[in-house]
Amino acid sequence: MGTSMHVVWSKKDPGKVVYETYAIVTTEKGDSPQAAVRSRKHEVVVRSRTHAAEIAAEHGYELFGEGEAWESLPEE
């Protein structure tokens, strides 16, 4: 399964846009596999929508361009 990338507001640096990634991972518990979502916040400032797309491409993430933080970003 792939990893999705979402731009969000930073809690450490208010007013800055950073990104979070989410991946579904499976683990074995007993005889059956269990699915879990692994999330990670990356405190890397995202400067624009183009910059977000570059980060996603570099790491193989699926970029979801939506939400208030995304709308606040300039195109380039």
Secondary structure, DSSP 8 states (H G I E B T S, - for coil): --EEEEEEE-SSSTT-EEEEEEEEEEEEETTEEEEEEEEEEE-----SHHHHHHHHHHHTEEEE--SHHHHHS---
